């Protein structure tokens, strides 16, 4: 079974088509498991209900530390195998520096979201802001789109989401550009990164020959026009390459250090389900 956590119902039929293509390429009957949260996705791997899964970085790092998951392929988008995190505020907000976040209401994606919670929290400490004390309110809202809508609707003063930056380090798109009106209403306060891209990982108990067949199938996607189109639509991927890719070593160390200082206490709490 191939697992993924998504809130985008419109993509599920295309996910099934992509799953069918992968299964046919390998020569097995493969079905898709659509999780409602990152926690549900991780549970599927732990319980061996899911064989292979599309994983965000923090979910993978934790399952790898538990000895449950191993990388198969990493993904590339626009020639990059990484992305950034961004803190965004309303354009009209008087918050212009991170020191101005004192007393703000914060909207996070999920305790296991690298760009929507973990990396911003780590970097705020490095810049002199203690996220355990700075905010008057912190809430997990389940998706990047929901973070932006919390700001648009006036329920949050700052939110964290993913971002793509150009060579000058300027954020050119992100969670706010996916929401109608978001780009007109939201201002990027700062960006953090880079974060290694999501990857496809397998449970370590999976037969090594089957895991290798999955690797070959994912790498072959770019050579098939229809499969490549589905991969771009469903996963936003242009190319898969073997292994975990660069950047995971630094992320593992950062997460371990932050957890040891209690910065990621919410990782021990069941994440909020992704809302439609």
C-alpha positions, -999 to +999 in steps of 0.1 A: +000+000+000+012+035-009+004+061+017+001+099+016-015+126+038-035+151+019-065+174+024-070+180-014-099+157-022-098+167-059-064+151-062-074+117-048-086+102-082-053+112-097-034+097-068-052+064-075-041+066-112-005+073-101-006+044-077-020+021-104+009+031-127+035+024-100+019-010-092+017-020-128+054-010-133+064-032-104+040-060-112+020-059-080-015-048-070-009-015-052-036+005-034-035+041-021-039+049+016-050+086+021-043+097+057-061+126+074-030+138+092+008+132+094+002+113+126-022+089+108+004+084+080+031+075+106+007+051+123+001+033+090+038+027+087+042+016+123+013-008+121+026-022+087-007-012+071+014+010+047+044-003+028+057+029+011+047+065+019+052+100+007+066+117+038+073+152+049+108+156+064+099+156+101+077+125+099+105+107+081+132+118+106+111+105+135+103+072+119+139+068+109+150+074+144+126+047+156+141+023+131+108+020+113+114+037+079+142+040+053+144+063+023+137+051-012+138+083-034+139+121-029+122+146-051+132+175-072+111+206-081+123+234-104+158+220-102+158+220-063+156+193-037+147+217-009+123+245+000+120+272+027+097+281+056+081+316+059+065+335+087+037+356+072+016+384+086-012+407+073+001+435+051-015+460+074+001+445+105+025+467+126+048+436+129+079+443+108+106+423+127+105+390+146+109+410+179+075+424+171+059+390+175+056+394+212+020+388+222+009+377+187-015+349+180+002+322+160-012+297+135+009+266+128+002+238+104+009+206+123+034+195+149+051+174+123+052+201+096+088+212+089+080+246+074+047+250+092+060+246+127+094+229+134+119+250+115+104+284+123+103+274+160+140+263+159+151+295+140+132+319+162+152+307+192+184+311+172+174+348+166+166+355+202+129+349+204+116+322+227+085+307+210+074+292+243+069+327+258+065+350+228+030+342+216-003+350+234-019+321+216-007+291+195-030+268+175-025+240+150-050+244+121-041+213+100-029+226+066-010+254+049-041+267+033-058+269+068-029+289+081-034+316+055-071+316+060-067+321+097-047+353+088-072+364+062-101+360+086-083+379+114-080+349+137-042+349+137-015+376+136+012+354+122+014+321+105+040+296+092+040+280+058+062+268+030+080+291+005+101+291-026+128+318-027+147+331-057+185+335-060+183+368-041+166+351-012+132+367-018+101+346-013+083+344-047+056+320-038+043+298-010+012+289+009-002+324+005-001+322-033-023+290-032-052+309-016-074+333-035-065+368-023-036+356-002-009+373-022-028+407-019-034+404+019-003+387+033+032+399+037+063+377+043+079+387+075+110+364+072+120+331+057+140+302+071+157+273+053+166+255+034+146+223+043+152+190+024+123+180+002+096+154+011+106+119+001+093+085-005+102+060+023+095+024+030+090+005+062+122-013+070+105-047+073+096-045+036+114-071+014+146-054+001+138-066-035+104-050-033+119-018-020+143-017-048+115-023-073+097+007-059+129+028-062+132+019-099+095+026-105+097+061-090+129+069-109+112+057-141+082+081-137+099+110-155+104+088-186+066+082-190+046+113-201+014+103-184+030+092-151+052+123-150+021+145-155+003+128-126+034+131-104+035+169-110-002+173-103-004+150-072+030+155-056+044+186-074+075+165-084+095+168-116+120+140-109+127+113-083+163+104-074+175+075-052+181+080-015+173+107+010+192+135-007+212+163+008+202+182+039+188+155+061+219+152+082+215+189+093+178+185+098+183+154+120+207+173+143+185+204+145+154+184+154+173+164+181+187+195+196+154+214+196+136+184+211+162+181+239+154+218+249+117+213+249+110+234+218+090+207+201+069+195+229+038+194+206+055+165+187+043+144+216+007+155+211-016+140+185-016+165+155-048+181+144-064+164+115-061+181+082-092+200+075-108+201+040 
